[in-house]
Amino acid sequence: MMLHKEAVCFRCALKYIHRNITLNMESSSSSSSAAAESAAVATCNKRKRQNFATTPHKEAKRLKTVQNGEETVECERPSRSPRISVPLDRLQQPITANELTELLHYAALGKTGGIKQPSWCRLLHQKKVKAVNVVIVEGLTQSHFYKHYLTLRHLRTNYTTRITFTPPSTDLASEIFGHKVPQSDCPSLSQTHNGNSELHKALRIHPVITKFGTQKKGLTAYVLSQEEMIKRHYPVKGMPGFEEFVCTDGVDCVTDSSPLYGLDCEMCLTEKGNELARVSLVDSEGNCVLDELVKPQNRILNYLTRFSGITAAMLRPITTTLRDVQVKLRSLLPSDAVLVGHSINNDLVALKLIHQHVIDTSLLYRREFGQRFKLKVLAQTVLERQIQTEEQKGHNPIEDAVAALELAQYFIKTGPRQVVELHLKELWGYTIEEESTDCEPAPTPSHRFADILQMLGQSVAFLGKRSDIALDLSNQQWHISDKELLASFRRQTKCPFLSVLQFSSLSDHLKKCDPQQEHQYQRVCANLRDMCVVFAGPFPAGFSEKEVRRLFRCCGPVRKIQMLHTTVRVHAEVEFELLEGAMLALKTFNGLNVQGQSIKVQRPVYESMLDLDLTLDALMCDSANTSQLYAVKLNPSVAEGIHISARVNGHMSDPKCSGITAVKTANGLPSVKVNGQQLKLTTTTKSKLCEEAVRETFGHFGAVERVILPVKPGKHARCAYIKFESSEGRHVALSSSEDLWKENYLVSPCLTPPHLPSWVAMATPITTVDPDREAAVEEEKTHMHTTSQEQEMDLMMGKLDRRLGKLFRSLPEGTLSVVVMLGHTSAHHLPGLCLMEVKQAS
């Protein structure tokens, strides 16, 4: 019996892959260093037998964290920053404007505002989100992002969460500001509505209300952030000028039940400036736990007795040094202590002490234009207590520490609104006149997002071109260019809590070049699609499209094959659905001997493809791909599903044919020699690629977090994406390709971003409605040369990326930053892209 030529070609391919797989996979993993690879190989054998399964306790904690979006942070552990996590089942589904606003509502208001976690993602540690910034880039699509992937260095490296965005039919900025916040049973928002509807206009702009809102909050709401401490010149670890300061053994997180300690210091003037002469510390009950006189290190010029109460006689017998009191303070203060003082930055500088968590009473009882009340005035007005009287010889630091402590406790217990209303005349010097009872009833409270934030004392702002935005004009800034917009935003002394910036320069440029913009998007899609294309050949005469598909689908799903018949030889253009498929085909099939003829597999040689290797390397190193692996499972039996025919290459096979020798085996099944290699065909059933088998195979190399099997309905999965819990697992797997080959696996570094079902699906060109469609398609194929418009577009994309980088760096730590490429809304909607990241400490 003679075999059909398909069996011959297929088994040739398998043997060729077996001989070359190791070298090919090492070159595919060009992003990892040689040292990392050698170390991974050395540990491979040890790891293969290790059990990487997480314990039930750890798994339960992880699931609880993901489901609830919040996790109790133990104070002994480092503080966990807010971050976004998109569940696997939603990652490849586009989000809408409504779903984006769900995230913004939760980030800004959280569970305390009665807002639930978004339906499509989880924002962990929401309480630590300090601000929300949204950048809307008009005119750009998801395809633009990946077409200019190399140019957009900031966006691709600093934003770890990406998801396809469905273009809205309305203005997105208006949708964000005007979207109604869901009403809930949570009392905090309803109290806010009731309280603010009755709040006089003059109080709404009061500095205390503007900063802290109207609601009572726990002490953590009044602890200074690190950014504010830096801005106000508090001692902060790592900042210049504080290198010799001593840090307390404090935790990174405090709670509303953390203990308060009042602190006050007195100084003398020495040759080196003000130095510590006395320090007093009181606990939350007002009991003095430390009161020490301190000998200044340098010669005293002035004891400042009028203010400090310190005299030469008092300090003469003192031997206590600054170092001594630093040690005592560190031993006395609990790890979660919050220090309270009046202008406490001066006390900390005198102590040369760094403490992370402080409340400054001079910043609680705020005045207009940055002015501050004296401690004596606040104690007399609020506490009805006389301190620092004329009869006293200088200040009493114990008395001052107790006064500051009680002022903070009163503010926290009473709440900012009550504090202002009770002491408005005595402290701020004006009163509110009662409005006439004949006036119209108070309007129904608004549930719009922007209005609620302003009711809570949070600032909102829009910056962009003049447009009809659902926001008060006083909160809008109009600019004619992106450059001017960015400069204006960066000049602000304080970042708004919610800011929306609309960049429109690129959209204006695209409209000038092509008002319809359809052809521009066609070219972008064509260039992206070419990244999945390989040319292969020459094949033997009569080689069919079916045979080419059967050969190349070993590397991954094949979208389309076009046979190219020249006057002499047969070639094929193979378009894969995935970037990884094209890469594996290049690595494994180039030089393959097919029926005695060596084929060459290569990329298209277009000008737009010259930097393809750099783009693939960047995709391989993408933060979303560093721990992911692509694998295909080859069928160990080529007999199943292959039609056994007496014809090979269109001719009757003969045992004398060069390269093919038919022999008999013991079991009666045929065996052939192809290119000198003896292959045996069996009738075993086709092996299926399933998650359990993949986990079992690849779990030897490292803990597997998840397995994705892209499969079409009614079909078996041909490939898999394996995500390890660390990048080391991927390195070990890539270095063990010989072992994987024995189990019929081909592996490659992951290239396709996780949020894309396939690369080609994103890169499929739109269907034009132009009557000359055929001419347009032919013109699309002539994209061998980059036009001047495309070069200019690349430069503008680079400029946009740099501006977004400057904007991101200017945002405060803990800001949720969202960049939305709007997509294109026309007769054919082209999806946009949403990039999200919470800025962490640099």
Secondary structure as UniProt FT lines:
FT   HELIX           5..28
FT   TURN            29..31
FT   HELIX           34..48
FT   HELIX           56..68
FT   TURN            75..76
FT   STRAND          83..85
FT   HELIX           88..91
FT   HELIX           97..109
FT   HELIX           111..113
FT   STRAND          122..124
FT   HELIX           126..128
FT   STRAND          131..137
FT   TURN            138..139
FT   HELIX           142..147
FT   TURN            148..151
FT   HELIX           153..158
FT   STRAND          161..165
FT   HELIX           172..178
FT   HELIX           187..198
FT   HELIX           201..204
FT   HELIX           207..212
FT   HELIX           219..222
FT   HELIX           226..231
FT   TURN            232..233
FT   TURN            237..238
FT   TURN            240..241
FT   TURN            243..244
FT   STRAND          246..247
FT   TURN            256..257
FT   STRAND          260..270
FT   TURN            271..272
FT   STRAND          273..282
FT   TURN            284..285
FT   STRAND          288..293
FT   STRAND          300..302
FT   HELIX           305..308
FT   HELIX           312..315
FT   TURN            316..317
FT   HELIX           322..332
FT   TURN            335..336
FT   STRAND          338..341
FT   TURN            342..343
FT   HELIX           344..351
FT   STRAND          353..354
FT   STRAND          358..360
FT   HELIX           361..364
FT   HELIX           368..370
FT   HELIX           375..381
FT   TURN            390..391
FT   HELIX           397..414
FT   HELIX           416..423
FT   HELIX           424..428
FT   TURN            437..438
FT   HELIX           449..455
FT   TURN            456..457
FT   STRAND          460..464
FT   HELIX           473..475
FT   STRAND          476..478
FT   HELIX           482..491
FT   STRAND          498..503
FT   HELIX           505..513
FT   HELIX           518..530
FT   TURN            531..532
FT   STRAND          533..539
FT   TURN            541..542
FT   HELIX           545..552
FT   TURN            553..554
FT   STRAND          558..565
FT   STRAND          570..576
FT   HELIX           579..589
FT   TURN            590..591
FT   STRAND          593..594
FT   TURN            595..596
FT   STRAND          597..598
FT   STRAND          600..602
FT   HELIX           607..609
FT   TURN            610..611
FT   HELIX           612..620
FT   TURN            623..627
FT   STRAND          628..633
FT   TURN            640..641
FT   STRAND          647..648
FT   TURN            649..650
FT   STRAND          651..652
FT   TURN            655..656
FT   TURN            658..659
FT   STRAND          660..664
FT   TURN            666..667
FT   STRAND          670..674
FT   TURN            675..676
FT   STRAND          677..680
FT   HELIX           691..698
FT   TURN            699..701
FT   STRAND          704..708
FT   TURN            713..714
FT   STRAND          719..724
FT   HELIX           727..734
FT   TURN            735..736
FT   HELIX           737..742
FT   TURN            743..744
FT   STRAND          745..749
FT   TURN            754..755
FT   HELIX           759..763
FT   TURN            771..772
FT   HELIX           773..781
FT   HELIX           788..810
FT   TURN            813..814
FT   STRAND          815..821
FT   STRAND          832..838
//
